[in-house]
Each structure stands twice: as C-alpha cells, then as structure tokens.
C-alpha cells in the first residue's frame, strides 16, 4: 500500500461504527478521508457474513486511500434485550402491570420475552429494572416459573430488541460469553485489530478475553468497556490488564445516577492517562446527527469537553451506522477536534510527575515521557520520532497531548494498529533502522510540508534497535 503523506488536521482519533448507512465502498473511502481512524463493528447487530463483507470493504478502502485504519470488533457480552414485539411500538403507562418472560413468545403490551433467561433467579421483589436506556422503569412484584411480574414505575415507549439494565444486581454469569468467544474467533480469523469487551466488571474479564485470543494465536488490542457500576469499583485493577478503556456512557448512565456522569467521565479519562492507556469517549456524542445535518450546540460542546479532558478517541455509534449523515458526522468530529486542540487550556499535569503508588519508582518509559514533555516546552520541535517495540513510550508521551505529532516507528504492524487509538500518534511500519535519523526525519517532514528545523528522537530498546539504550536527541531537519 502506498502511504498517503497527508496528515489529518486533528490528533484526537475518531471511531466510527460501520453499518448499513456507511458500509458501501464509496462511503467508507469518504469516511476515511473525512477523518475516521478506527472502524467499529458492533457484533450485537448483523451476522458474521455481514461483518466479513464489511471487513473486506474497509481494507479495500484503506488501500485505496493509502490511510491507516484499525478495525475494532465490539463483543456484545451478556447484553440483555427484549424479544420481538408484534405491533410496535407499545406504550406502557405508569401503574400498568407488565411481565418479562423467559418463554419464547411474540410480545405484546402485557408480556414480552427477553434474552436473559436467568432473570427470575437473580431478581427479587422490590428490585428496580430499567428498559430502553432507563426511559422505562419497572419494579419487580413477584416471580412465578418463567415470568417476572412487574409494575411500571415510569412509563414510556418500547420496541423490539431494546435493552434491559439491572443496576446493583449481581448477574452471576461470565461477562465473556460463549457467543463472545465465537465472535472473537471470527473477528481474529478475519484480521480485526482490536476487541472491545462489553460489560466488564473485573480485571479477570479482560484476562479471560486475552487468554482466549492468545489461545487462537493472536494478540489483539483489547478495550474494556466501562458500563457497569462494579467496573468503577475495580477500575485500577482493570487498567493494569487492559490495553485501553471505553467510557460507554449509554449503559453506564443507567447504572449510576445520570447527574454523576460528567465527573465520572473526567475521572476515568484522567486515570487512563495516568496509566498510559488510551480512552474512548462514546455514546450520543452527535446523536441528533442521526437525523439532522448539524448537531446541537450541547453536543458540540460535549465533544469539545471530552477532548479538553484528554480523551484519546471520540466515537460515533448510530450516527455513522444508520444515520442519514455519516460523512458529515465524522467531518463534524474532525472540525471540533481541530479547533479544540488549537485552543484548549494547558493540560492539568498534576500527578504525572509523582513517583507512584506505594513509593514504587516510575518505569523508564514514564520517566522519559516527562523529560520529553519538558523538552518540548523548551525547544520548538516539528515532531517527535520514536522507534518502538511495544508502543509504550509513544503512549506515555501521548498522555501529555503534545502539539506536535508523535511518529512511532515499529517493525510490528500489530503495534502500529494498536497505536491508532492514541492521541497524536502517527504509526509508521518500518522493516529496518534508518541509517541516518536526521535524513529520515527530514524526508518525512518535507513530504508532509511541515515547517521547522529541529525534530526530536526518543530512542530506546526497540524492534528497530534492540541493543540500544534510552536516549533523547535533537535532529537537524532543515534543508541541507
């Protein structure tokens, strides 16, 4: 593939969910050129044949545009959904009686089937259940055989396949389901780069996904979706074992009081940055663009605030999967990111220079990243070049959201695809170490028409030079 030398105007990475509105070859090329860095495939919808076709078309569009795109498979986890409703939508009124059943039926206004067959075993009288992202609320009155009898506490509209949330109720099932395992195997066989696991509660959930992937001979980039209250309790342990997280605000906003969401988002982004793990901010970012050509002012502000908080990625769901304006939605994210990155206040770096928990010394990559950040404040550099074996040093520097591009060079294409999730990182796949770093950096910078006379080289033991030591150099890259 001939690499496209055009740099995007935004360093925040854009995730777009691919669906019926966006999976044509022409639209995929337009989304990539508009700024999509990561294509998300939602395995809660569609069959394997649909996803296989989309993967093929995404790779073809990547080749045509010459621009790197990572593909992320989103595993559904133990998603609890209503079954088929005959005449939809149905309208539930406050005070109505309503039954959720594990029987395989076509639903109506009195009784609807649901996918979580163990519901009657994990709930009890008085428990509150949430349907359709919490818009409809039920209170359990009694359980008989396969039926859970409820009273409607807050009424509203219901359609087939809407979700069910059980905040504070232990499900007693594995997050990584048998169906997830089948999805994982299919995704890895078809060349997907990253996996996001839904409804993660503990570090073991991610360890199980990684063990399964390794058993299949693959090492995908693994994202923990934070959407259960227990995940907030266990977030520090989860961050130790995951490659990144997603702040999945839809289900999380049902699990916790909605007025707490803004602060929770900031806390999760900060913790991820401290750990050097990329974070995706997701759900309803430009929801109104599913139907409208422009977002609301509140949505535009929401996106900008996530970028100011330090998110690595911003994500579209239905807006790009089934909305009327997928290209415009990606372009809008790119425009908001470009403007916000140029005008945001300095990042709050408190804690980035601290020794760490229990007075343990910080690791070399962490220490080096703080040196680089200070050096960039002092010396006006065009970009930072980092040969890397694992991508860790590049991610640690990315925490500081530098104004210049971090050019990460690796012999591993897997590492390059994983770095597609990190803010301001431009992955480059190289097979051998350049003979002269100044010449290499100069050529790379000139090809992209960047202005400046100095670049920074941050080198250490890497796939390109495994015997080297950590070092920082300033490279002359002006015209010879």
C-alpha positions as CSV (number, residue, x, y, z in Angstrom):
1,X,0.0,0.0,0.0
2,X,1.3,3.4,-1.0
3,X,1.2,5.6,2.1
4,X,-0.7,8.8,2.0
5,X,1.5,11.6,3.2
6,X,-1.3,13.9,4.1
7,X,-1.6,14.5,7.9
8,X,-5.0,14.9,9.4
9,X,-5.9,18.2,11.0
10,X,-6.9,16.6,14.2
11,X,-4.8,14.5,16.7
12,X,-7.8,13.2,18.6
13,X,-8.7,9.8,17.0
14,X,-12.1,9.2,15.5
15,X,-14.0,5.9,15.9
16,X,-17.0,5.4,13.6
17,X,-19.4,2.5,13.8
18,X,-20.0,0.9,10.4
19,X,-23.5,-0.2,9.5
20,X,-26.0,-0.1,6.7
21,X,-25.6,3.7,6.2
22,X,-21.8,3.6,5.9
23,X,-20.6,0.2,4.6
24,X,-20.6,0.9,0.8
25,X,-17.1,1.2,-0.7
26,X,-17.7,4.8,-1.7
27,X,-18.9,5.9,1.8
28,X,-16.0,4.0,3.6
29,X,-13.5,5.9,1.5
30,X,-15.2,9.2,2.3
31,X,-15.3,8.4,6.0
32,X,-11.6,7.7,6.0
33,X,-10.8,10.9,4.1
34,X,-13.1,12.8,6.5
35,X,-11.0,11.6,9.5
36,X,-12.1,8.1,10.6
37,X,-9.1,6.3,12.2
38,X,-10.9,3.3,13.6
39,X,-13.8,1.4,12.1
40,X,-16.1,-0.2,14.8
41,X,-18.1,-3.3,14.0
42,X,-20.9,-3.9,16.5
43,X,-21.4,-7.6,16.9
44,X,-24.7,-7.0,18.7
45,X,-26.2,-6.5,15.2
46,X,-25.7,-8.3,11.9
47,X,-24.4,-11.7,11.3
48,X,-20.8,-12.9,10.5
49,X,-21.5,-12.7,6.8
50,X,-22.3,-9.0,7.1
51,X,-19.2,-8.3,9.2
52,X,-17.0,-10.3,6.8
53,X,-18.1,-8.2,3.9
54,X,-17.6,-5.0,5.8
55,X,-14.1,-6.0,6.8
56,X,-13.2,-6.7,3.2
57,X,-14.6,-3.3,2.1
58,X,-12.8,-1.4,4.9
59,X,-9.5,-3.0,3.9
60,X,-10.1,-2.1,0.3
61,X,-10.9,1.5,1.2
62,X,-7.8,1.6,3.4
63,X,-5.7,0.5,0.4
64,X,-7.4,2.9,-2.0
65,X,-6.9,5.9,0.3
66,X,-3.5,4.9,1.5
67,X,-4.5,5.9,5.1
68,X,-4.2,3.5,8.1
69,X,-7.4,2.3,9.6
70,X,-7.8,0.0,12.6
71,X,-10.8,-2.3,12.8
72,X,-12.4,-2.9,16.2
73,X,-14.9,-5.7,16.9
74,X,-17.2,-4.9,19.7
75,X,-18.3,-8.1,21.5
76,X,-21.8,-7.8,23.0
77,X,-21.2,-9.5,26.3
78,X,-24.2,-10.6,28.3
79,X,-26.4,-8.0,26.8
80,X,-30.0,-8.3,28.0
81,X,-32.5,-7.4,25.3
82,X,-36.3,-7.7,24.9
83,X,-37.6,-10.1,22.3
84,X,-39.8,-9.5,19.3
85,X,-42.9,-7.3,19.8
86,X,-45.8,-8.0,17.4
87,X,-47.2,-4.5,16.9
88,X,-44.6,-1.9,17.9
89,X,-44.1,0.4,19.5
90,X,-46.0,-0.4,22.6
91,X,-46.8,2.3,25.2
92,X,-46.5,1.4,28.9
93,X,-48.3,3.7,31.3
94,X,-47.2,4.3,34.9
95,X,-49.1,1.9,37.1
96,X,-49.5,-0.8,34.4
97,X,-48.7,-4.4,35.1
98,X,-46.1,-5.9,32.8
99,X,-44.4,-9.3,32.5
100,X,-40.9,-10.2,31.4
101,X,-40.7,-13.8,30.5
102,X,-38.0,-16.3,29.5
103,X,-40.6,-18.1,27.3
104,X,-40.1,-17.8,23.6
105,X,-43.1,-15.7,22.6
106,X,-44.0,-12.7,20.4
107,X,-44.6,-9.9,22.8
108,X,-47.5,-7.5,23.3
109,X,-48.5,-4.8,25.8
110,X,-48.9,-7.2,28.6
111,X,-45.9,-9.6,28.2
112,X,-42.6,-9.6,26.4
113,X,-39.8,-12.2,26.2
114,X,-36.2,-11.3,27.0
115,X,-32.8,-12.8,26.2
116,X,-31.6,-13.2,29.8
117,X,-33.1,-16.5,30.8
118,X,-31.8,-16.4,34.4
119,X,-33.7,-13.1,35.2
120,X,-36.1,-14.8,37.6
121,X,-33.2,-16.3,39.5
122,X,-31.2,-13.1,40.1
123,X,-34.0,-10.5,40.9
124,X,-36.4,-10.3,43.8
125,X,-39.5,-8.4,44.8
126,X,-38.8,-4.7,45.1
127,X,-35.9,-4.7,42.6
128,X,-36.0,-1.9,40.0
129,X,-35.4,-2.8,36.4
130,X,-34.6,-0.3,33.6
131,X,-35.6,-0.7,29.9
132,X,-34.7,1.3,26.8
133,X,-31.7,3.1,28.3
134,X,-33.6,3.8,31.5
135,X,-36.5,5.6,29.9
136,X,-38.9,2.9,31.2
137,X,-38.6,1.7,34.8
138,X,-40.2,-1.4,36.3
139,X,-40.5,-2.6,39.9
140,X,-40.5,-6.4,40.4
141,X,-43.6,-7.6,42.3
142,X,-43.3,-11.4,42.1
143,X,-41.6,-14.3,40.3
144,X,-43.6,-17.3,39.0
145,X,-42.0,-20.0,37.0
146,X,-40.6,-18.3,33.8
147,X,-42.3,-15.0,34.4
148,X,-41.1,-11.9,36.3
149,X,-44.2,-9.8,37.2
150,X,-43.6,-6.1,37.4
151,X,-45.3,-2.8,38.0
152,X,-44.5,0.1,35.7
153,X,-42.9,2.8,37.8
154,X,-42.1,5.2,34.9
155,X,-43.9,4.6,31.6
156,X,-42.8,5.1,28.1
157,X,-42.4,3.6,24.6
158,X,-40.9,0.1,24.0
159,X,-39.8,-1.6,20.8
160,X,-38.3,-5.0,19.9
161,X,-34.7,-5.6,21.0
162,X,-34.5,-2.7,23.5
163,X,-32.0,-3.3,26.3
164,X,-32.6,-4.2,29.9
165,X,-30.3,-3.0,32.7
166,X,-30.2,-4.3,36.3
167,X,-28.1,-1.8,38.3
168,X,-26.7,-3.2,41.5
169,X,-27.9,-6.7,40.8
170,X,-25.3,-9.5,40.6
171,X,-25.9,-11.3,37.3
172,X,-24.0,-14.5,38.3
173,X,-22.8,-15.1,34.7
174,X,-19.5,-14.7,32.8
175,X,-19.0,-11.4,31.0
176,X,-17.1,-13.2,28.2
177,X,-19.9,-15.4,26.9
178,X,-19.8,-18.4,24.6
179,X,-21.2,-16.2,21.9
180,X,-18.5,-13.7,22.5
181,X,-15.9,-16.5,22.1
182,X,-17.4,-17.3,18.7
183,X,-17.4,-13.6,17.7
184,X,-13.8,-13.3,18.9
185,X,-12.7,-16.3,16.8
186,X,-14.4,-15.0,13.7
187,X,-13.0,-11.5,14.2
188,X,-9.4,-12.6,14.6
189,X,-9.6,-15.0,11.7
190,X,-10.8,-12.1,9.5
191,X,-7.9,-9.8,10.5
192,X,-9.6,-7.5,13.1
193,X,-7.0,-5.4,15.0
194,X,-8.8,-4.6,18.3
195,X,-11.5,-6.2,20.5
196,X,-13.8,-4.3,22.9
197,X,-15.5,-6.3,25.6
198,X,-18.9,-5.2,26.9
199,X,-20.0,-5.1,30.5
200,X,-16.5,-5.6,32.0
201,X,-16.7,-5.8,35.8
202,X,-13.3,-7.0,36.9
203,X,-9.8,-7.5,35.7
204,X,-10.5,-11.2,35.2
205,X,-13.0,-10.4,32.5
206,X,-10.2,-8.9,30.3
207,X,-7.7,-11.6,31.3
208,X,-10.2,-14.2,30.0
209,X,-10.6,-12.4,26.7
210,X,-6.8,-12.1,26.3
211,X,-6.3,-15.8,27.2
212,X,-8.9,-16.8,24.6
213,X,-7.3,-14.6,21.9
214,X,-3.8,-15.9,22.8
215,X,-5.1,-19.5,22.5
216,X,-6.1,-18.6,19.0
217,X,-2.6,-17.5,18.2
218,X,-3.5,-13.7,18.2
219,X,-2.6,-10.7,20.2
220,X,-5.3,-8.1,19.5
221,X,-5.5,-4.7,21.2
222,X,-8.1,-5.1,23.9
223,X,-10.5,-2.4,25.1
224,X,-12.5,-2.7,28.4
225,X,-16.0,-1.1,28.0
226,X,-16.8,0.6,31.3
227,X,-20.6,0.5,31.6
228,X,-21.2,-1.4,34.9
229,X,-21.1,0.1,38.4
230,X,-18.7,-2.7,39.5
231,X,-16.2,-1.6,36.9
232,X,-15.9,1.7,38.6
233,X,-15.0,0.0,41.8
234,X,-12.4,-2.2,40.1
235,X,-11.1,0.4,37.6
236,X,-7.5,0.5,38.9
237,X,-7.1,-3.3,38.5
238,X,-8.8,-3.3,35.1
239,X,-6.4,-0.6,33.9
240,X,-3.5,-2.8,34.8
241,X,-4.5,-5.6,32.4
242,X,-6.4,-3.9,29.6
243,X,-4.9,-2.0,26.6
244,X,-7.4,0.8,26.8
245,X,-10.9,1.6,28.0
246,X,-14.1,2.9,26.6
247,X,-16.3,5.2,28.6
248,X,-19.6,3.7,27.4
249,X,-22.0,6.3,28.6
250,X,-25.2,4.7,27.5
251,X,-25.4,1.7,29.9
252,X,-23.1,3.4,32.4
253,X,-25.6,6.3,32.6
254,X,-28.3,3.8,33.7
255,X,-26.0,2.0,36.2
256,X,-25.1,5.3,38.0
257,X,-27.1,8.5,38.7
258,X,-27.1,10.5,35.5
259,X,-26.0,13.7,37.2
260,X,-22.7,12.0,38.2
261,X,-21.8,11.1,34.6
262,X,-19.8,14.3,33.8
263,X,-17.4,13.9,36.8
264,X,-17.1,10.1,36.3
265,X,-16.1,10.7,32.7
266,X,-13.4,13.2,33.8
267,X,-12.1,10.8,36.4
268,X,-12.0,7.8,34.1
269,X,-10.1,9.8,31.4
270,X,-7.6,11.1,34.0
271,X,-7.0,7.6,35.4
272,X,-6.4,6.2,31.9
273,X,-4.0,9.0,31.0
274,X,-2.1,8.3,34.2
275,X,-1.8,4.7,33.2
276,X,-0.8,5.5,29.7
277,X,-3.8,3.6,28.3
278,X,-5.9,5.2,25.5
279,X,-9.5,6.0,26.3
280,X,-12.5,6.2,24.0
281,X,-15.4,8.5,24.9
282,X,-18.6,7.1,23.4
283,X,-22.4,7.3,23.2
284,X,-24.7,10.1,22.0
285,X,-21.8,12.4,21.0
286,X,-23.6,13.7,18.0
287,X,-26.9,11.8,18.5
288,X,-29.0,14.4,16.7
289,X,-27.0,14.0,13.5
290,X,-28.7,10.6,13.1
291,X,-31.5,12.7,11.6
292,X,-30.1,16.2,11.2
293,X,-27.2,17.6,9.2
294,X,-25.9,19.6,12.1
295,X,-25.5,18.7,15.8
296,X,-27.0,20.6,18.8
297,X,-24.8,23.2,20.5
298,X,-24.8,21.0,23.6
299,X,-23.4,18.0,21.6
300,X,-20.6,20.1,20.0
301,X,-19.7,21.3,23.5
302,X,-19.8,17.7,24.8
303,X,-17.3,16.6,22.2
304,X,-15.0,19.6,22.9
305,X,-15.1,19.0,26.6
306,X,-14.1,15.3,26.2
307,X,-11.1,16.5,24.2
308,X,-10.2,19.1,26.8
309,X,-10.4,16.4,29.4
310,X,-7.8,14.4,27.4
311,X,-9.7,11.7,25.7
312,X,-7.7,9.8,23.0
313,X,-10.7,8.9,20.9
314,X,-14.2,10.2,20.3
315,X,-16.8,7.7,18.9
316,X,-19.9,7.7,16.7
317,X,-22.5,4.9,17.1
318,X,-25.8,5.1,15.4
319,X,-24.8,8.4,13.8
320,X,-22.5,6.7,11.4
321,X,-24.0,3.2,11.4
322,X,-27.6,4.0,10.4
323,X,-27.9,7.8,10.4
324,X,-28.7,10.0,7.4
325,X,-25.3,11.9,7.5
326,X,-22.4,9.6,8.4
327,X,-19.8,11.6,6.4
328,X,-21.0,14.9,7.9
329,X,-20.9,13.4,11.4
330,X,-17.2,12.3,11.0
331,X,-16.4,15.7,9.4
332,X,-18.0,17.5,12.4
333,X,-16.0,15.5,14.9
334,X,-12.8,16.3,13.0
335,X,-13.7,20.0,12.8
336,X,-14.5,20.2,16.5
337,X,-11.3,18.3,17.4
338,X,-9.1,20.5,15.2
339,X,-10.5,23.8,16.7
340,X,-10.5,22.5,20.3
341,X,-7.0,21.1,20.2
342,X,-5.7,24.5,19.0
343,X,-7.4,26.5,21.7
344,X,-7.7,24.3,24.8
345,X,-6.0,25.4,28.0
346,X,-2.8,23.6,29.2
347,X,-3.5,20.1,30.5
348,X,-3.6,19.6,34.2
349,X,-0.5,17.5,34.7
350,X,-0.7,17.1,38.5
351,X,0.2,13.6,39.3
352,X,2.1,12.8,36.1
353,X,5.4,13.6,37.8
354,X,4.7,11.7,41.0
355,X,6.6,8.6,42.0
356,X,3.5,6.3,42.0
357,X,1.6,4.1,44.4
358,X,3.5,2.7,47.5
359,X,6.6,4.8,46.6
360,X,7.5,2.5,43.7
361,X,9.8,4.1,41.2
362,X,8.3,5.0,37.9
363,X,9.4,3.0,34.9
364,X,11.8,4.2,32.2
365,X,9.1,4.9,29.7
366,X,7.1,7.0,32.2
367,X,10.2,8.9,33.3
368,X,11.3,9.5,29.7
369,X,7.9,10.9,28.8
370,X,8.1,13.6,31.4
371,X,11.6,14.6,30.1
372,X,10.2,14.8,26.6
373,X,7.2,16.9,27.7
374,X,9.6,19.4,29.4
375,X,11.9,19.4,26.4
376,X,9.0,20.2,24.0
377,X,8.2,23.2,26.2
378,X,11.7,24.5,25.8
379,X,12.7,23.6,22.2
380,X,10.4,24.2,19.3
381,X,10.3,20.8,17.5
382,X,8.5,19.8,14.4
383,X,7.7,16.3,15.6
384,X,8.9,13.5,17.9
385,X,10.2,10.3,16.3
386,X,10.1,7.2,18.5
387,X,11.3,3.7,17.4
388,X,9.2,1.3,19.4
389,X,8.8,-2.4,20.1
390,X,5.6,-2.3,22.2
391,X,4.3,1.3,21.7
392,X,4.5,2.1,25.4
393,X,6.9,5.0,25.2
394,X,4.8,6.6,22.5
395,X,1.6,6.2,24.6
396,X,3.3,7.6,27.7
397,X,4.3,10.8,25.7
398,X,0.8,10.9,24.2
399,X,-0.6,11.4,27.8
400,X,0.6,15.0,27.6
401,X,-1.3,15.7,24.4
402,X,1.7,17.5,22.8
403,X,1.0,20.0,20.0
404,X,3.3,18.1,17.6
405,X,2.9,14.6,16.0
406,X,4.4,11.6,17.7
407,X,5.8,9.5,14.9
408,X,6.0,5.9,16.2
409,X,8.1,3.5,14.1
410,X,7.8,-0.2,14.6
411,X,8.6,-3.4,12.8
412,X,5.3,-4.8,14.2
413,X,2.2,-3.9,12.2
414,X,0.2,-5.2,15.2
415,X,1.8,-2.5,17.4
416,X,1.1,0.1,14.7
417,X,-2.6,-0.8,14.6
418,X,-2.8,-0.5,18.3
419,X,-1.2,2.9,18.3
420,X,-4.1,4.1,16.1
421,X,-6.0,4.6,19.4
422,X,-3.5,7.0,21.0
423,X,-3.9,10.8,20.7
424,X,-1.4,12.4,18.4
425,X,0.4,9.2,17.5
426,X,1.2,8.6,13.8
427,X,2.2,4.9,13.4
428,X,4.8,4.0,10.8
429,X,5.7,0.4,9.9
430,X,9.4,0.0,9.1
431,X,11.4,-3.1,8.4
432,X,14.8,-1.8,9.3
433,X,16.5,1.0,11.2
434,X,17.3,4.1,9.1
435,X,21.0,4.6,8.5
436,X,20.7,8.3,9.3
437,X,17.8,9.5,11.6
438,X,18.2,13.2,10.6
439,X,17.8,12.3,6.9
440,X,14.8,10.0,7.6
441,X,13.1,12.7,9.8
442,X,13.9,15.4,7.2
443,X,12.3,13.4,4.4
444,X,9.3,12.5,6.4
445,X,8.7,16.1,7.5
446,X,9.3,17.5,4.0
447,X,6.9,15.0,2.4
448,X,4.2,16.4,4.7
449,X,5.2,20.0,4.2
450,X,5.8,20.7,7.9
451,X,7.8,23.7,8.9
452,X,10.7,23.7,11.3
453,X,14.4,23.0,11.6
454,X,14.5,20.6,14.6
455,X,12.9,17.2,15.4
456,X,13.3,15.1,18.5
457,X,14.4,11.5,18.5
458,X,13.4,9.5,21.6
459,X,15.1,6.1,21.2
460,X,15.5,3.1,23.4
461,X,15.5,-0.7,23.2
462,X,13.1,-1.2,20.3
463,X,12.2,-3.6,17.5
464,X,14.5,-1.5,15.2
465,X,17.5,-1.4,17.5
466,X,17.1,-3.9,20.4
467,X,20.6,-3.3,21.8
468,X,20.2,0.5,22.1
469,X,19.8,2.4,25.4
470,X,17.3,5.1,26.1
471,X,18.3,8.5,24.7
472,X,16.9,11.8,23.6
473,X,18.4,13.7,20.7
474,X,17.6,16.8,18.7
475,X,17.8,16.2,15.0
476,X,18.6,19.0,12.5
477,X,15.9,18.6,9.8
478,X,16.2,21.9,7.9
479,X,17.2,22.0,4.3
480,X,20.6,20.7,3.6
